[in-house]
Amino acid sequence: MTYFAVQYDYTPGADLDSVRPAHRAYLRKLAEAGDLVASGPLVGTEHGGALLIMQAPHPERVADLLDRDPFAASEFIARRTITEWDPVIGVFAG
């Protein structure tokens, strides 16, 4: 499996709290399935955002999974970038 770093940039003014419980429940399911390795908010960003580390065979799989995120369905994600990541040192290194 390949690792992917995913960055979310949130839509300005999005009411994240209204959907956060469903968003986190969805991410927990992805983690339990082994698709999501880690996630959390980025601190100090202008409109808020998050970093997710995903594991998948290809970026299209990552996009498909994250299209179902309740934050995406609520149009709270202004921009999403999916970048293949090759960790060479640390706990993620192969």
MMTF fields as JSON, N, C-alpha, C and O atoms, coordinates in Angstrom:
{
  "mmtfVersion": "1.0.0",
  "mmtfProducer": "UNKNOWN",
  "numBonds": 375,
  "numAtoms": 376,
  "numGroups": 94,
  "numChains": 1,
  "numModels": 1,
  "chainsPerModel": [1],
  "groupsPerChain": [94],
  "chainIdList": ["A"],
  "bondAtomList": [4, 2, 8, 6, 12, 10, 16, 14, 20, 18, 24, 22, 28, 26, 32, 30, 36, 34, 40, 38, 44, 42, 48, 46, 52, 50, 56, 54, 60, 58, 64, 62, 68, 66, 72, 70, 76, 74, 80, 78, 84, 82, 88, 86, 92, 90, 96, 94, 100, 98, 104, 102, 108, 106, 112, 110, 116, 114, 120, 118, 124, 122, 128, 126, 132, 130, 136, 134, 140, 138, 144, 142, 148, 146, 152, 150, 156, 154, 160, 158, 164, 162, 168, 166, 172, 170, 176, 174, 180, 178, 184, 182, 188, 186, 192, 190, 196, 194, 200, 198, 204, 202, 208, 206, 212, 210, 216, 214, 220, 218, 224, 222, 228, 226, 232, 230, 236, 234, 240, 238, 244, 242, 248, 246, 252, 250, 256, 254, 260, 258, 264, 262, 268, 266, 272, 270, 276, 274, 280, 278, 284, 282, 288, 286, 292, 290, 296, 294, 300, 298, 304, 302, 308, 306, 312, 310, 316, 314, 320, 318, 324, 322, 328, 326, 332, 330, 336, 334, 340, 338, 344, 342, 348, 346, 352, 350, 356, 354, 360, 358, 364, 362, 368, 366, 372, 370],
  "bondOrderList": [1, 1, 1, 1, 1, 1, 1, 1, 1, 1, 1, 1, 1, 1, 1, 1, 1, 1, 1, 1, 1, 1, 1, 1, 1, 1, 1, 1, 1, 1, 1, 1, 1, 1, 1, 1, 1, 1, 1, 1, 1, 1, 1, 1, 1, 1, 1, 1, 1, 1, 1, 1, 1, 1, 1, 1, 1, 1, 1, 1, 1, 1, 1, 1, 1, 1, 1, 1, 1, 1, 1, 1, 1, 1, 1, 1, 1, 1, 1, 1, 1, 1, 1, 1, 1, 1, 1, 1, 1, 1, 1, 1, 1],
  "groupList": [{"groupName": "MET", "atomNameList": ["N", "CA", "C", "O"], "elementList": ["N", "C", "C", "O"], "formalChargeList": [0, 0, 0, 0], "bondAtomList": [1, 0, 2, 1, 3, 2], "bondOrderList": [1, 1, 2], "singleLetterCode": "M", "chemCompType": "L-PEPTIDE LINKING"}, {"groupName": "THR", "atomNameList": ["N", "CA", "C", "O"], "elementList": ["N", "C", "C", "O"], "formalChargeList": [0, 0, 0, 0], "bondAtomList": [1, 0, 2, 1, 3, 2], "bondOrderList": [1, 1, 2], "singleLetterCode": "T", "chemCompType": "L-PEPTIDE LINKING"}, {"groupName": "TYR", "atomNameList": ["N", "CA", "C", "O"], "elementList": ["N", "C", "C", "O"], "formalChargeList": [0, 0, 0, 0], "bondAtomList": [1, 0, 2, 1, 3, 2], "bondOrderList": [1, 1, 2], "singleLetterCode": "Y", "chemCompType": "L-PEPTIDE LINKING"}, {"groupName": "PHE", "atomNameList": ["N", "CA", "C", "O"], "elementList": ["N", "C", "C", "O"], "formalChargeList": [0, 0, 0, 0], "bondAtomList": [1, 0, 2, 1, 3, 2], "bondOrderList": [1, 1, 2], "singleLetterCode": "F", "chemCompType": "L-PEPTIDE LINKING"}, {"groupName": "ALA", "atomNameList": ["N", "CA", "C", "O"], "elementList": ["N", "C", "C", "O"], "formalChargeList": [0, 0, 0, 0], "bondAtomList": [1, 0, 2, 1, 3, 2], "bondOrderList": [1, 1, 2], "singleLetterCode": "A", "chemCompType": "L-PEPTIDE LINKING"}, {"groupName": "VAL", "atomNameList": ["N", "CA", "C", "O"], "elementList": ["N", "C", "C", "O"], "formalChargeList": [0, 0, 0, 0], "bondAtomList": [1, 0, 2, 1, 3, 2], "bondOrderList": [1, 1, 2], "singleLetterCode": "V", "chemCompType": "L-PEPTIDE LINKING"}, {"groupName": "GLN", "atomNameList": ["N", "CA", "C", "O"], "elementList": ["N", "C", "C", "O"], "formalChargeList": [0, 0, 0, 0], "bondAtomList": [1, 0, 2, 1, 3, 2], "bondOrderList": [1, 1, 2], "singleLetterCode": "Q", "chemCompType": "L-PEPTIDE LINKING"}, {"groupName": "ASP", "atomNameList": ["N", "CA", "C", "O"], "elementList": ["N", "C", "C", "O"], "formalChargeList": [0, 0, 0, 0], "bondAtomList": [1, 0, 2, 1, 3, 2], "bondOrderList": [1, 1, 2], "singleLetterCode": "D", "chemCompType": "L-PEPTIDE LINKING"}, {"groupName": "PRO", "atomNameList": ["N", "CA", "C", "O"], "elementList": ["N", "C", "C", "O"], "formalChargeList": [0, 0, 0, 0], "bondAtomList": [1, 0, 2, 1, 3, 2], "bondOrderList": [1, 1, 2], "singleLetterCode": "P", "chemCompType": "L-PEPTIDE LINKING"}, {"groupName": "GLY", "atomNameList": ["N", "CA", "C", "O"], "elementList": ["N", "C", "C", "O"], "formalChargeList": [0, 0, 0, 0], "bondAtomList": [1, 0, 2, 1, 3, 2], "bondOrderList": [1, 1, 2], "singleLetterCode": "G", "chemCompType": "PEPTIDE LINKING"}, {"groupName": "LEU", "atomNameList": ["N", "CA", "C", "O"], "elementList": ["N", "C", "C", "O"], "formalChargeList": [0, 0, 0, 0], "bondAtomList": [1, 0, 2, 1, 3, 2], "bondOrderList": [1, 1, 2], "singleLetterCode": "L", "chemCompType": "L-PEPTIDE LINKING"}, {"groupName": "SER", "atomNameList": ["N", "CA", "C", "O"], "elementList": ["N", "C", "C", "O"], "formalChargeList": [0, 0, 0, 0], "bondAtomList": [1, 0, 2, 1, 3, 2], "bondOrderList": [1, 1, 2], "singleLetterCode": "S", "chemCompType": "L-PEPTIDE LINKING"}, {"groupName": "ARG", "atomNameList": ["N", "CA", "C", "O"], "elementList": ["N", "C", "C", "O"], "formalChargeList": [0, 0, 0, 0], "bondAtomList": [1, 0, 2, 1, 3, 2], "bondOrderList": [1, 1, 2], "singleLetterCode": "R", "chemCompType": "L-PEPTIDE LINKING"}, {"groupName": "HIS", "atomNameList": ["N", "CA", "C", "O"], "elementList": ["N", "C", "C", "O"], "formalChargeList": [0, 0, 0, 0], "bondAtomList": [1, 0, 2, 1, 3, 2], "bondOrderList": [1, 1, 2], "singleLetterCode": "H", "chemCompType": "L-PEPTIDE LINKING"}, {"groupName": "LYS", "atomNameList": ["N", "CA", "C", "O"], "elementList": ["N", "C", "C", "O"], "formalChargeList": [0, 0, 0, 0], "bondAtomList": [1, 0, 2, 1, 3, 2], "bondOrderList": [1, 1, 2], "singleLetterCode": "K", "chemCompType": "L-PEPTIDE LINKING"}, {"groupName": "GLU", "atomNameList": ["N", "CA", "C", "O"], "elementList": ["N", "C", "C", "O"], "formalChargeList": [0, 0, 0, 0], "bondAtomList": [1, 0, 2, 1, 3, 2], "bondOrderList": [1, 1, 2], "singleLetterCode": "E", "chemCompType": "L-PEPTIDE LINKING"}, {"groupName": "ILE", "atomNameList": ["N", "CA", "C", "O"], "elementList": ["N", "C", "C", "O"], "formalChargeList": [0, 0, 0, 0], "bondAtomList": [1, 0, 2, 1, 3, 2], "bondOrderList": [1, 1, 2], "singleLetterCode": "I", "chemCompType": "L-PEPTIDE LINKING"}, {"groupName": "TRP", "atomNameList": ["N", "CA", "C", "O"], "elementList": ["N", "C", "C", "O"], "formalChargeList": [0, 0, 0, 0], "bondAtomList": [1, 0, 2, 1, 3, 2], "bondOrderList": [1, 1, 2], "singleLetterCode": "W", "chemCompType": "L-PEPTIDE LINKING"}],
  "groupTypeList": [0, 1, 2, 3, 4, 5, 6, 2, 7, 2, 1, 8, 9, 4, 7, 10, 7, 11, 5, 12, 8, 4, 13, 12, 4, 2, 10, 12, 14, 10, 4, 15, 4, 9, 7, 10, 5, 4, 11, 9, 8, 10, 5, 9, 1, 15, 13, 9, 9, 4, 10, 10, 16, 0, 6, 4, 8, 13, 8, 15, 12, 5, 4, 7, 10, 10, 7, 12, 7, 8, 3, 4, 4, 11, 15, 3, 16, 4, 12, 12, 1, 16, 1, 15, 17, 7, 8, 5, 16, 9, 5, 3, 4, 9],
  "groupIdList": [1, 2, 3, 4, 5, 6, 7, 8, 9, 10, 11, 12, 13, 14, 15, 16, 17, 18, 19, 20, 21, 22, 23, 24, 25, 26, 27, 28, 29, 30, 31, 32, 33, 34, 35, 36, 37, 38, 39, 40, 41, 42, 43, 44, 45, 46, 47, 48, 49, 50, 51, 52, 53, 54, 55, 56, 57, 58, 59, 60, 61, 62, 63, 64, 65, 66, 67, 68, 69, 70, 71, 72, 73, 74, 75, 76, 77, 78, 79, 80, 81, 82, 83, 84, 85, 86, 87, 88, 89, 90, 91, 92, 93, 94],
  "secStructList": [7, 3, 3, 3, 3, 3, 3, 3, 3, 3, 7, 6, 6, 7, 7, 2, 2, 2, 2, 2, 2, 2, 2, 2, 2, 2, 2, 2, 2, 2, 2, 2, 2, 6, 1, 3, 3, 3, 3, 3, 3, 7, 6, 6, 7, 1, 1, 7, 3, 3, 3, 3, 3, 3, 3, 3, 1, 1, 2, 2, 2, 2, 2, 2, 2, 2, 2, 6, 1, 2, 2, 2, 2, 6, 6, 7, 3, 3, 3, 3, 3, 3, 3, 3, 3, 7, 7, 7, 1, 1, 6, 6, 7, 7],
  "xCoordList": [0.842, 0.0, 0.878, 2.012, 0.329, 1.015, 0.397, -0.809, 1.23, 0.734, 0.409, 1.054, -0.613, -0.993, -1.213, -1.868, -0.651, -0.91, -2.037, -1.958, -3.065, -4.225, -4.368, -4.386, -4.47, -4.715, -6.101, -6.474, -6.844, -8.137, -7.943, -7.283, -8.503, -8.662, -10.169, -10.906, -10.609, -12.043, -12.611, -11.917, -13.866, -14.598, -14.753, -15.207, -14.383, -14.554, -16.005, -16.94, -16.167, -17.5, -18.248, -19.387, -17.646, -18.329, -18.589, -17.721, -19.78, -20.166, -19.698, -20.506, -18.383, -17.795, -18.384, -18.562, -18.684, -19.209, -20.514, -20.805, -21.301, -22.602, -22.462, -23.38, -21.341, -21.151, -19.982, -19.8, -19.199, -18.0, -18.263, -17.466, -19.318, -19.523, -19.656, -19.087, -20.391, -20.534, -19.216, -18.863, -18.493, -17.18, -16.221, -15.566, -16.138, -15.22, -15.658, -14.811, -16.937, -17.416, -17.021, -16.62, -17.135, -16.743, -15.245, -14.819, -14.446, -13.001, -12.617, -11.68, -13.323, -13.054, -13.279, -12.503, -14.324, -14.575, -13.448, -13.031, -12.954, -11.828, -10.582, -9.829, -10.368, -9.218, -9.354, -8.387, -10.533, -10.766, -10.561, -10.133, -10.86, -10.691, -9.243, -8.891, -8.4, -7.005, -6.714, -5.576, -7.721, -7.527, -6.933, -6.107, -7.354, -6.866, -5.848, -6.132, -4.661, -3.589, -3.572, -3.365, -3.79, -3.795, -4.513, -4.562, -5.067, -5.683, -5.761, -5.736, -5.855, -6.023, -5.979, -5.544, -6.44, -6.488, -5.1, -4.188, -4.96, -3.76, -3.951, -4.967, -3.009, -3.114, -2.555, -1.495, -3.273, -2.787, -3.019, -2.399, -3.896, -4.185, -5.276, -6.06, -5.312, -6.214, -7.682, -8.374, -8.167, -9.571, -9.743, -10.849, -8.663, -8.722, -8.488, -8.724, -8.031, -7.761, -7.328, -7.288, -7.009, -6.611, -5.629, -5.546, -4.89, -3.993, -4.449, -4.671, -4.585, -4.948, -3.863, -3.416, -3.439, -2.516, -3.331, -3.876, -3.4, -4.203, -3.284, -2.145, -3.803, -3.086, -4.031, -5.14, -3.578, -4.447, -3.584, -2.406, -4.16, -3.394, -3.149, -2.188, -4.025, -3.888, -4.685, -5.58, -4.365, -5.016, -6.519, -7.263, -6.961, -8.401, -9.19, -10.317, -8.598, -9.259, -9.392, -10.43, -8.331, -8.368, -9.468, -10.268, -9.503, -10.516, -11.921, -12.812, -12.118, -13.427, -13.859, -15.004, -12.96, -13.291, -13.602, -14.557, -12.805, -12.987, -14.133, -14.61, -14.587, -15.795, -17.007, -17.997, -16.931, -18.049, -17.966, -18.856, -16.912, -16.759, -17.915, -18.203, -18.581, -19.663, -19.247, -20.075, -17.985, -17.533, -17.598, -17.946, -17.275, -17.347, -18.797, -19.133, -19.651, -21.079, -21.716, -22.65, -21.207, -21.737, -21.049, -21.331, -20.137, -19.387, -18.553, -18.425, -17.988, -17.137, -15.664, -14.83, -15.338, -13.955, -13.791, -14.299, -13.078, -12.862, -11.839, -11.943, -10.849, -9.799, -9.272, -9.106, -9.015, -8.445, -7.29, -7.448, -6.137, -4.998, -4.605, -4.534, -4.354, -3.943, -2.566, -2.411, -1.578, -0.202, 0.384, 0.322, 0.953, 1.629, 2.797, 3.506, 2.979, 3.991, 4.864, 4.361, 6.171, 7.125, 7.953, 9.055, 7.447, 8.202, 9.447, 9.358, 10.591, 11.837, 12.424, 13.297, 11.963, 12.43, 11.229, 10.309, 11.224, 10.18, 9.203, 9.419, 8.124, 7.176, 6.455, 5.976, 6.366, 5.694, 6.641, 6.196, 7.919, 8.918, 8.844, 8.654, 9.0, 8.935, 10.307, 10.474],
  "yCoordList": [-1.195, 0.0, 1.246, 1.236, 2.295, 3.573, 4.551, 4.525, 5.406, 6.469, 7.702, 7.984, 8.434, 9.703, 10.723, 10.442, 11.915, 13.044, 13.852, 14.249, 14.084, 14.827, 16.081, 16.012, 17.216, 18.45, 18.973, 19.085, 19.286, 19.947, 21.422, 21.758, 22.299, 23.709, 23.936, 23.652, 24.444, 24.583, 25.849, 26.853, 25.775, 26.904, 27.972, 27.665, 29.226, 30.283, 30.351, 30.308, 30.456, 30.577, 29.269, 29.272, 28.151, 26.852, 26.543, 26.744, 26.056, 25.687, 24.25, 23.321, 24.084, 22.761, 22.011, 20.794, 22.732, 22.072, 21.334, 20.332, 21.822, 21.197, 19.812, 18.998, 19.537, 18.275, 17.463, 16.297, 18.082, 17.425, 16.043, 15.144, 15.8, 14.44, 13.391, 12.305, 13.7, 12.751, 12.608, 11.511, 13.708, 13.697, 12.781, 11.93, 12.952, 12.131, 10.672, 9.779, 10.417, 9.028, 8.369, 7.206, 9.112, 8.571, 8.289, 7.233, 9.234, 9.022, 7.848, 7.116, 7.656, 6.489, 5.189, 4.244, 5.136, 3.943, 3.715, 2.578, 4.786, 4.656, 4.153, 3.341, 4.635, 4.192, 2.71, 1.953, 2.308, 0.903, -0.018, -1.16, 0.463, -0.322, -0.315, -1.069, 0.542, 0.617, 1.61, 1.704, 2.354, 3.343, 4.652, 5.28, 5.046, 6.275, 5.895, 5.094, 6.48, 6.185, 7.213, 6.863, 8.475, 9.548, 10.754, 10.925, 11.585, 12.834, 13.812, 13.428, 15.076, 16.1, 17.478, 17.652, 18.465, 19.834, 20.438, 20.117, 21.315, 22.122, 23.381, 24.064, 23.682, 24.804, 26.066, 26.04, 27.151, 28.44, 28.725, 29.634, 27.969, 28.247, 29.316, 29.492, 30.019, 31.171, 30.801, 31.428, 29.799, 29.41, 28.043, 27.503, 27.491, 26.163, 25.107, 25.324, 23.989, 22.898, 21.678, 21.69, 20.635, 19.393, 18.645, 18.869, 17.754, 16.846, 15.427, 15.065, 14.632, 13.227, 12.401, 12.74, 11.331, 10.392, 9.143, 8.482, 8.841, 7.722, 6.646, 6.913, 5.429, 4.319, 3.685, 3.273, 3.609, 3.104, 2.656, 3.005, 1.888, 1.445, 2.558, 2.498, 3.574, 4.653, 5.871, 5.734, 7.063, 8.283, 8.325, 8.985, 7.644, 7.637, 6.988, 7.391, 5.983, 5.33, 6.317, 6.381, 7.085, 8.096, 9.117, 9.447, 9.61, 10.599, 10.034, 10.724, 8.794, 8.169, 8.089, 8.399, 7.682, 7.585, 8.96, 9.112, 9.946, 11.271, 12.052, 13.014, 11.664, 12.274, 11.981, 12.712, 10.914, 10.509, 11.118, 10.908, 11.862, 12.533, 13.515, 14.278, 13.519, 14.481, 15.946, 16.773, 16.275, 17.641, 17.928, 19.041, 16.961, 17.147, 17.278, 18.151, 16.408, 16.447, 17.779, 18.24, 18.394, 19.68, 20.863, 22.015, 20.577, 21.603, 22.482, 23.687, 21.865, 22.572, 22.529, 23.167, 21.794, 21.683, 22.533, 22.195, 23.629, 24.538, 23.961, 24.142, 23.263, 22.684, 21.427, 21.376, 20.422, 19.169, 18.796, 18.739, 18.545, 18.082, 16.686, 16.416, 15.819, 14.448, 14.272, 14.395, 13.985, 13.865, 12.544, 12.225, 11.779, 10.546, 10.916, 11.894, 10.108, 10.397, 9.171, 8.055, 9.378, 8.283, 8.492, 9.035, 8.073, 8.27, 7.378, 6.172, 7.97, 7.207, 7.085, 6.247, 7.903, 7.853, 7.962, 8.734, 7.211, 7.33, 6.177, 5.173, 6.341, 5.246, 4.807, 3.675, 5.663, 5.308, 4.707, 4.181, 4.787, 4.315, 2.803, 2.074, 2.346, 0.926, 0.333, -0.869],
  "zCoordList": [0.0, 0.0, 0.0, 0.479, -0.541, -0.646, 0.346, 0.591, 0.907, 1.783, 0.954, -0.056, 1.409, 0.807, 1.916, 2.92, 1.714, 2.603, 1.971, 0.808, 2.738, 2.247, 3.097, 4.325, 2.438, 3.158, 2.806, 1.638, 3.851, 3.707, 4.027, 5.01, 3.218, 3.556, 3.646, 2.703, 4.772, 4.994, 4.357, 4.2, 4.003, 3.453, 4.534, 5.637, 4.238, 5.232, 5.707, 4.908, 7.007, 7.593, 7.747, 8.214, 7.369, 7.495, 8.963, 9.811, 9.255, 10.619, 10.884, 10.928, 11.059, 11.232, 12.425, 12.369, 13.497, 14.701, 14.435, 15.089, 13.479, 13.212, 12.582, 12.679, 11.944, 11.234, 11.813, 11.464, 12.691, 13.218, 13.8, 13.53, 14.577, 15.098, 13.988, 14.099, 12.931, 11.811, 11.052, 10.619, 10.893, 10.231, 10.989, 10.386, 12.288, 13.085, 13.135, 13.135, 13.175, 13.14, 11.821, 11.798, 10.735, 9.431, 9.399, 8.932, 9.894, 9.913, 10.803, 10.485, 11.911, 12.769, 12.005, 12.148, 11.203, 10.389, 9.393, 9.175, 8.788, 7.861, 8.591, 8.052, 9.814, 10.601, 10.971, 10.877, 11.382, 11.739, 10.543, 10.709, 9.346, 8.123, 7.628, 6.721, 8.229, 7.828, 6.723, 6.262, 6.288, 5.221, 5.749, 5.086, 6.922, 7.544, 8.607, 9.498, 8.504, 9.452, 10.579, 11.741, 10.236, 11.226, 10.637, 9.419, 11.507, 11.045, 12.202, 13.372, 11.849, 12.862, 12.243, 11.105, 13.015, 12.495, 12.36, 13.121, 11.382, 11.231, 12.072, 11.944, 12.907, 13.836, 13.183, 12.558, 13.336, 12.868, 11.399, 10.848, 10.747, 9.343, 9.262, 10.195, 8.143, 8.012, 8.2, 9.002, 7.48, 7.578, 8.214, 8.25, 8.709, 9.296, 8.234, 7.046, 8.683, 7.77, 8.551, 9.782, 7.828, 8.475, 7.594, 6.386, 8.231, 7.538, 7.836, 8.992, 6.792, 6.929, 6.257, 5.161, 6.895, 6.293, 5.962, 6.846, 4.678, 4.192, 3.627, 3.243, 3.586, 2.983, 1.967, 2.31, 0.706, -0.356, -1.535, -1.607, -2.454, -3.612, -4.64, -5.407, -4.651, -5.635, -5.156, -4.322, -5.679, -5.2, -5.481, -4.755, -6.503, -6.804, -5.676, -5.39, -5.036, -3.887, -2.73, -2.072, -2.49, -1.436, -1.736, -0.861, -2.962, -3.348, -3.174, -2.678, -3.576, -3.45, -1.987, -1.659, -1.123, 0.303, 0.891, 1.654, 0.54, 1.14, 0.522, 1.123, -0.665, -1.224, -0.348, -0.388, 0.443, 1.317, 2.716, 3.54, 2.982, 4.274, 4.449, 3.528, 5.593, 5.813, 5.628, 5.248, 5.888, 5.612, 4.115, 3.72, 3.289, 1.836, 1.393, 0.593, 1.914, 1.548, 1.939, 1.285, 3.008, 3.476, 2.816, 3.145, 1.876, 1.148, 2.082, 1.865, 3.12, 4.066, 3.657, 4.299, 2.607, 2.164, 0.9, -0.17, 1.055, -0.077, -1.04, -2.253, -0.492, -1.327, -0.644, 0.575, -1.465, -0.968, -1.879, -3.098, -1.295, -2.086, -1.612, -0.413, -2.566, -2.286, -2.919, -4.134, -2.089, -2.561, -2.081, -0.894, -3.008, -2.602, -1.693, -1.929, -0.644, 0.366, 0.551, 0.679, 0.565, 0.705, 1.972, 1.898, 3.131, 4.369, 4.392, 4.16, 4.67, 4.691, 6.085, 6.314, 7.019, 8.396, 9.324, 9.054, 10.399, 11.402, 11.367, 10.689, 12.111, 12.328, 11.058, 10.994, 10.054, 8.815, 7.776, 6.756, 8.033, 7.06, 6.912, 7.886, 5.667, 5.385, 5.467, 5.26]
}
